[in-house]
Amino acid sequence: MSSAKPLLTRVLHIALLGIVLHQLFGSAFVERPLPGDDPELPFVLHVWTGVGGLGVLFAFWAWIALREAGEKPFSQLVPWIFPRRVLAVLRDVDAIVGDLAAMRWPSLNRPALVSAIHGLGLLLATFLAASGALWYFVLDGSFAGKVMLLAHALAGNLMWAYLIGHAFMAILHHALGEDTLVAMFGFHPPRRDAPTFARAK
């Protein structure tokens, strides 16, 4: 696999993270304009950054579909329609429950579950961007638009929870000796000799 492929994945990941952070923090300053009023700058930025985010997400999903072996395929990120992938996720969950039941610290090396969680984040970001665009450009002023706006707001709260949990787990991995943050945001390979916190003592 050429180095350009993981580079593109990281660039898309960083771009998406920046857009999500902007939208979440910026939403605190966004006010919908009243009928006949010109929208204020925070609202305009929120709308058009969301449209840009939809473009980044489209590129991300297209890249997931096209990239070669060596990176996570679509079936790992969205395992719910692939029985074999669902079983792998359930096995990871069962292993974590077993570790906790035996009073052991659970292993962080659960690739099927981790991939599925990453996929949920991408799906949630896609719904946020698509629902916002659909409300603003198609449904605004209708009852369906009000429903879509409510769903958009609820998805924003879920994204806050996802982002906080995702960041916590990434920092935990890194603190336990894995080059997680470098692998996510760095532009060079992780250390091959980095210890993996994969075995419960």
C-alpha positions as CSV (number, residue, x, y, z in Angstrom):
1,M,0.0,0.0,0.0
2,S,1.5,3.4,-0.9
3,S,2.0,6.1,1.6
4,A,-0.5,8.3,-0.2
5,K,-3.4,6.2,0.9
6,P,-3.0,6.5,4.7
7,L,-2.0,10.2,4.2
8,L,-5.3,10.9,2.4
9,T,-7.2,9.1,5.2
10,R,-5.5,11.3,7.8
11,V,-6.2,14.4,5.9
12,L,-9.9,13.6,5.6
13,H,-10.0,12.6,9.2
14,I,-8.4,15.9,10.3
15,A,-10.6,18.0,8.0
16,L,-13.7,16.2,9.3
17,L,-12.7,16.7,12.9
18,G,-12.1,20.4,12.4
19,I,-15.5,20.8,10.8
20,V,-17.3,18.9,13.5
21,L,-15.5,21.0,16.2
22,H,-16.4,24.2,14.5
23,Q,-20.1,23.2,14.1
24,L,-20.5,22.0,17.7
25,F,-18.8,24.9,19.4
26,G,-20.2,27.4,16.9
27,S,-23.8,26.2,17.4
28,A,-23.8,28.0,20.8
29,F,-23.7,31.3,18.9
30,V,-26.1,30.4,16.1
31,E,-29.6,32.0,16.0
32,R,-32.1,31.3,13.3
33,P,-33.1,34.5,11.5
34,L,-36.7,35.6,11.9
35,P,-38.8,35.7,8.7
36,G,-37.6,38.6,6.6
37,D,-34.4,39.2,8.6
38,D,-31.0,38.7,7.1
39,P,-29.1,35.8,8.8
40,E,-26.2,36.8,11.0
41,L,-22.6,35.7,10.4
42,P,-22.5,32.8,12.9
43,F,-25.6,31.3,11.2
44,V,-24.2,31.8,7.7
45,L,-20.9,30.2,8.7
46,H,-22.7,27.2,10.3
47,V,-24.7,26.6,7.2
48,W,-21.9,26.8,4.7
49,T,-19.4,24.9,6.9
50,G,-22.0,22.2,7.2
51,V,-22.3,22.1,3.4
52,G,-18.5,21.9,3.2
53,G,-18.6,19.1,5.8
54,L,-21.1,17.2,3.6
55,G,-18.6,17.4,0.7
56,V,-15.8,16.1,3.0
57,L,-18.0,13.2,4.1
58,F,-18.9,12.3,0.6
59,A,-15.2,12.2,-0.2
60,F,-14.5,10.1,2.9
61,W,-17.2,7.6,2.0
62,A,-16.0,7.4,-1.6
63,W,-12.4,6.9,-0.4
64,I,-13.6,4.1,2.0
65,A,-15.2,2.4,-1.0
66,L,-12.2,2.8,-3.3
67,R,-9.1,2.3,-1.1
68,E,-7.1,-0.9,-1.3
69,A,-6.6,-3.6,1.3
70,G,-4.7,-2.5,4.4
71,E,-7.2,0.0,5.7
72,K,-10.6,-0.6,7.2
73,P,-13.1,-1.6,4.5
74,F,-16.8,-0.4,4.5
75,S,-17.9,-3.8,5.9
76,Q,-15.8,-3.2,9.1
77,L,-17.0,0.4,9.6
78,V,-20.6,-0.5,8.9
79,P,-20.9,-4.1,10.0
80,W,-24.6,-4.2,10.7
81,I,-25.6,-5.6,7.3
82,F,-22.8,-8.2,7.2
83,P,-23.6,-11.2,9.6
84,R,-19.9,-12.2,9.8
85,R,-18.9,-8.7,10.8
86,V,-21.8,-8.5,13.4
87,L,-20.6,-11.7,15.0
88,A,-17.1,-10.3,15.2
89,V,-18.4,-7.2,17.0
90,L,-20.5,-9.3,19.4
91,R,-17.4,-11.4,20.2
92,D,-15.5,-8.3,21.1
93,V,-18.3,-7.1,23.3
94,D,-18.5,-10.6,24.9
95,A,-14.8,-10.6,25.6
96,I,-15.0,-7.2,27.3
97,V,-18.0,-8.3,29.4
98,G,-16.0,-11.4,30.4
99,D,-13.0,-9.4,31.4
100,L,-15.1,-7.1,33.6
101,A,-17.0,-10.1,35.1
102,A,-13.7,-11.6,36.1
103,M,-12.6,-8.3,37.6
104,R,-9.9,-7.8,34.9
105,W,-9.1,-4.6,33.1
106,P,-10.5,-5.3,29.6
107,S,-8.2,-5.4,26.6
108,L,-8.3,-2.3,24.3
109,N,-7.4,-4.4,21.3
110,R,-10.9,-5.1,20.0
111,P,-10.6,-4.2,16.2
112,A,-14.1,-5.2,15.2
113,L,-15.8,-3.2,17.9
114,V,-13.4,-0.2,17.4
115,S,-14.1,-0.2,13.7
116,A,-17.8,-0.3,14.2
117,I,-17.6,2.6,16.7
118,H,-15.6,4.7,14.1
119,G,-18.3,3.9,11.5
120,L,-21.0,5.1,13.9
121,G,-19.2,8.4,14.2
122,L,-19.0,8.7,10.4
123,L,-22.7,7.8,10.1
124,L,-23.7,10.3,12.8
125,A,-21.6,13.1,11.2
126,T,-23.2,12.3,7.8
127,F,-26.7,12.5,9.3
128,L,-25.9,15.8,11.0
129,A,-24.6,17.4,7.7
130,A,-27.3,15.9,5.5
131,S,-30.2,16.8,7.9
132,G,-28.9,20.4,8.3
133,A,-28.6,20.8,4.5
134,L,-32.0,19.2,3.9
135,W,-33.7,21.4,6.5
136,Y,-32.1,24.7,5.2
137,F,-32.4,24.1,1.4
138,V,-35.5,22.0,1.1
139,L,-37.8,21.8,4.2
140,D,-37.5,25.1,6.0
141,G,-40.9,26.5,6.9
142,S,-42.7,23.1,6.7
143,F,-43.7,20.7,9.5
144,A,-41.2,18.2,8.1
145,G,-38.6,20.9,8.4
146,K,-39.4,21.3,12.1
147,V,-39.1,17.5,12.6
148,M,-35.8,17.5,10.7
149,L,-34.4,20.5,12.7
150,L,-35.3,18.6,16.0
151,A,-33.5,15.5,14.7
152,H,-30.5,17.6,13.7
153,A,-30.3,19.1,17.2
154,L,-30.6,15.7,18.9
155,A,-27.9,14.3,16.7
156,G,-25.7,17.2,17.7
157,N,-26.1,16.2,21.3
158,L,-25.2,12.6,20.4
159,M,-22.1,13.9,18.5
160,W,-20.9,15.8,21.7
161,A,-21.2,12.5,23.6
162,Y,-19.4,10.6,20.8
163,L,-16.6,13.1,20.5
164,I,-15.9,13.2,24.2
165,G,-15.9,9.4,24.5
166,H,-13.8,9.1,21.4
167,A,-11.2,11.6,22.6
168,F,-11.1,9.9,26.0
169,M,-10.4,6.5,24.5
170,A,-7.8,7.8,22.2
171,I,-5.9,9.5,25.1
172,L,-6.2,6.3,27.2
173,H,-4.7,4.2,24.4
174,H,-1.9,6.7,24.0
175,A,-1.3,6.9,27.8
176,L,-1.0,3.1,27.9
177,G,1.8,3.1,25.4
178,E,0.2,2.9,22.0
179,D,0.9,5.5,19.3
180,T,-2.8,6.2,18.8
181,L,-2.6,9.9,18.5
182,V,0.3,9.7,16.0
183,A,-1.5,7.1,14.0
184,M,-4.6,9.3,13.9
185,F,-3.0,12.7,13.2
186,G,0.7,12.2,12.6
187,F,2.1,11.8,9.1
188,H,4.6,9.1,9.8
189,P,4.0,5.4,10.8
190,P,3.5,4.5,14.5
191,R,6.4,2.9,16.3
192,R,6.7,-0.8,15.6
193,D,8.1,-1.5,19.1
194,A,5.3,0.3,20.9
195,P,3.7,-1.9,23.6
196,T,0.1,-2.9,23.1
197,F,-2.2,-3.0,26.0
198,A,-3.9,-6.1,24.8
199,R,-3.6,-8.7,27.5
200,A,-5.3,-8.6,30.9
201,K,-3.1,-9.6,33.7
